[in-house]
Amino acid sequence: MEIKKITGEHFQTEVTEAGMPVLVEFYSESCSPCKAQLPVLEAAAGEACDVKFCRVSVDDDPELALRFHVTVVPTMLIMNGEKIFRTITGFQPLEDILEYLEM
């Protein structure tokens, strides 16, 4: 499953109306841990087929980052509908990501 880059304009459709759990990563292009996190999330997306993966650039969409109180990147939210089940900050290895997704 691919990781879809979204903005606040598409957040409701892609995340809150997805009808399944969604991991949303807030990242910055200039962030080294964010760059390291991407291949880990791609691997997780390949294994967790019952979870949708999205990315939001805090540089392109600071309002959305502010809405979710994102002050550190990478920050990952595991959501289902409007509900946030878990907030994860900093680089996370694949094993931890997969464990977090076992809700």
C-alpha positions in Angstrom: 0.0 0.0 0.0 1.3 3.4 -0.9 1.8 6.4 1.5 -0.4 9.2 0.3 0.8 12.8 0.7 -2.2 15.0 1.8 -3.0 18.5 2.9 -5.7 19.9 5.1 -7.9 20.2 2.1 -8.0 16.4 1.8 -7.7 15.5 5.4 -11.3 14.8 6.1 -11.8 12.6 3.0 -8.5 10.8 3.3 -8.4 10.3 7.1 -11.6 11.0 9.0 -13.8 9.4 6.4 -11.5 6.6 5.4 -13.5 3.9 7.2 -10.4 2.3 8.5 -7.4 3.1 10.8 -5.0 5.7 9.4 -1.4 6.4 10.4 -0.8 10.1 9.6 2.9 11.2 9.7 3.7 14.9 10.1 7.1 15.5 8.6 9.5 18.1 7.2 11.7 17.7 4.1 14.6 19.2 6.1 14.3 16.7 8.9 16.8 13.9 8.9 14.8 11.6 11.2 11.8 12.2 8.9 13.9 11.1 5.9 14.9 7.9 7.8 11.3 7.3 8.9 9.9 7.2 5.3 11.4 3.8 4.3 10.2 2.3 7.6 6.7 3.6 7.0 6.8 2.2 3.5 7.8 -1.2 4.9 5.0 -1.0 7.5 2.5 0.0 4.8 3.4 -3.2 3.0 2.8 -5.3 6.0 -0.2 -3.6 7.6 -2.7 -3.9 4.8 -5.7 -3.0 7.1 -4.2 0.5 7.8 -4.0 3.5 5.5 -0.8 5.6 5.6 -0.7 9.3 4.9 1.9 12.0 5.2 1.5 15.8 5.9 4.3 18.2 5.3 4.4 20.7 8.2 6.2 23.1 5.8 3.4 23.0 3.3 0.5 22.8 5.8 1.4 24.4 9.1 -2.2 25.0 10.0 -3.0 21.3 10.0 0.1 20.7 12.2 -1.1 23.4 14.6 -4.6 21.8 14.6 -3.1 18.6 15.9 -0.6 20.3 18.2 2.4 18.9 16.3 5.5 20.6 17.7 8.1 17.8 16.9 8.7 16.0 13.6 8.3 13.2 12.8 5.0 12.9 14.7 2.6 10.1 13.8 -1.0 9.9 14.7 -2.9 6.7 14.6 -6.5 7.6 14.0 -9.9 6.0 13.2 -12.5 8.6 12.2 -12.1 11.6 14.4 -10.5 9.6 17.2 -6.7 9.7 17.8 -5.7 6.3 19.3 -2.0 7.1 19.7 0.5 9.9 19.1 4.1 8.9 18.5 7.0 11.3 18.2 10.5 10.8 16.9 12.0 8.1 14.7 10.4 4.7 15.3 11.8 1.3 14.1 9.5 -1.0 12.0 8.8 -3.4 14.9 7.5 -0.6 17.1 5.4 0.9 14.3 3.8 -2.5 13.7 3.2 -3.0 17.4 1.6 0.4 17.7 -0.8 -0.5 14.8 -2.1 -3.5 16.8 -5.0 -1.7 18.4 
